[in-house]
Amino acid sequence: MTATMPTPAAALSERLFTAAVGSFDLAGIYLGDRLGYYRSLADDGPATAGELAERTGTDERYTQEWLEQQAVSGILAVDDGRFHLPNGHVGVLVDPESLDLVAPLARMVAAAIGRLPELIDAYRTGAGLGWERYGEDMREGQSAFNRPAFTHLLTGEWLPAVPDLHQRLRRSPSARVADIGCGEGWSTIALARAYPEARFIGIDLDEPSIEAARGHARLAGIDDRVEFRHADAAALDGELDAAIIIEAVHDMANPVSVLAAVRQALRPEGSLLVVDERVAEQFSAPGDEIERFMYGWSITTCLPDGRSRQPSVATGTVMRPETLRRYATEAGFATVEVLPIENDFFRFYRLGQAAAG
């Protein structure tokens, strides 16, 4: 017998059906994360629906349906009517510092999808949709999603791969460093923990993020070595030994003005480390899953946010290396180096003021 190849329509139908199933998996993860179901199963052990509902202060009938959906999806396991997290799933769903953590992504996707009715109007009019419109699910979800990488990789792998900068932050006199677009501050906190001799300033336009960052720093016991400012990075003051911008340049309405302000604040030997999305160097279609993932954020979140402040260059999530090089040149930086740091999601650039030579 000859196998029948699926038609293009059938293949696309199957792909979209699979995507819908995955969307409901994310919806279940959103509920389990927000309602504390996963945390209770991790901390208190297996449970029936009645036990889990009592532990979490939720309705037993809803809890039963959620548990069954999770078990059918293979996210939870069940033995003799008691549901539990399989080995290895705790890191994906519960542990806030695990590099396997993915649960916060469900909050981000829910926030993005929730704004689709407003985006319809924005697409018709060309208006923007500011970051604050996506609410705490987006803000807290992104913070939690990035926290493990900042905790383990930022100072454990990424900065040590830039030896002169790494050494400058370790020695006295104290280096002064700005973390621009710091969000809820986990990157700034990781830097302060790793480099106790340096002093760090976290800057972000989002006031709730800055308030959260200050709270995280107090709990971490390092609020004497970090300062968080609700401010525009274009208004930087004082001299900096280094600056870092993680996943924020592509969101800026006018990135050149920010980069120029950073350049002017840097000492002559200082440099700026930009960490942004590892997208393909040029557009091509179809793209791989990373490219599709980044375009998904661009059409729902980053491009609308970038256009919410005018005038805007409207970069979007998919900022290719040549675009960053152009922004850096227009801002007055003499060099743009792509650093040899391996990461599935991020590309690392070092912007310098003096040409090599």
GIMO-V483458 format. One line per field, one symbol per residue. psi: psi as a letter, one per 30 degrees, with the letter a starting at -180 (. if undefined). burial: + if it has 24 or more other ideal C-beta (glycine too) atoms within 12 Angstrom, else -. A space follows every 10 residues. Layout:
psi=???
burial=???
This chain:
psi=kkkkkkleee eeeeeeeeee eeeeeeeeee eeeefgeeee eeefalllee eeeeefhlke eeeeeeeeee eefgellkkh gkklklkffe eefejfgkff kfefeeeeee eeefgeeeee eeeefglljl efffafeeee eeeeefeeee eeeeffeeef fieeeeeeff lllkkkkkjk hfbggeeeee eeefifflkk jkkkfjeeee eeeeeeeeef ggffglkkkj lkffhkllkk fllkjjhfef fkeifeeeee eeeffklefl lkjkjakill flklkllaee eeeeeeeeff deeeefffkk lkfheleijl eeeeeeeeef fgkfkjkjki kkkefkkkkk klfkkk.
burial=---------- ---------- ----++++++ ++++++++++ ++---++-+- +++-++-+-- --++-++-++ +-+-++-+-- --+++---++ -+++++-+-- ++++++++++ +++++--++- -+-----+++ +-++++++++ ++++++++++ +++++-+++- -+--++-++- ----++++++ ++++++++++ +++++--+++ ++++++-+++ -+++-++--- -+--+++++- +-++-+---+ ++++++++++ ++++++++++ ++++++---+ +++++++++- ---------- +-++++++++ +++++++++- -+++++++++ +-+++-++-- +-+--++++- +---++++++ +++----
